[in-house]
Amino acid sequence: MTVRRGSIVGRAAAVSALAVGAVLVLAGCGTPPWEVAASASASGSPSASGSSSVSGSGTPSRTPSATSATVGGDLASGAASRTLQAGDLTVDVRYWSTLPMDEWTPGADKPLSMSVTTRSGGDAEVRLVRAAVAVSYRTGSGADVASDGSPAEQADGQGFAVAAPQSWSGTFVLGAAPAEAARLRAIVTLVFTETTAGSGGATAQQTATDTLSIDLAPAG
């Protein structure tokens, strides 16, 4: 799995985005992407098969859709919400995909989108400085499937403001899986810097991790 690299960029706004080489675009204000009408069409095409990348800036025009009963996992309904802890930070993450889950076949490029915001008990400045997704696969019988992929990630020392109501949204395009893969396991790592207010404010680094288990649909 390869990564198209760029840098975390943006502006102080209610919704922010991480940008890496234009592949898919998302993040924006207004109606959440996962609630956009199902009839909307896709706004871009994923990267070449076998690659993984991250993109941002824009609003996706295709909504996640519920899958058939045969396609289960954490995104079976098309979206999922998680609440994580990173030190004293509460991290709210929303996952979705612009590709219907019943089209998440082993050979497809699979866009995994997420929106991240944080809450804390004080007025510290919180910035997302690294986001990464590492992927592994298993067969239908539960056996591990060998894969030479590496984590898709993006990091920048300046980071991006994510203290509520600010948030960051981005997409990781997960490339083709081995043909025998029946389930995908995505380990999400989010690294933040937290700078306390006041004179000589100290900065601490906080990390949150999460795991998504996603069934892959049988190829056509």
Helices and strands as residue ranges (DSSP letters): E 3-4, E 16-17, G 33-35, E 52-55, E 79-86, E 89-96, G 101-103, E 110-119, E 125-138, E 144-145, E 152-161, E 168-174, E 183-195, E 203-215
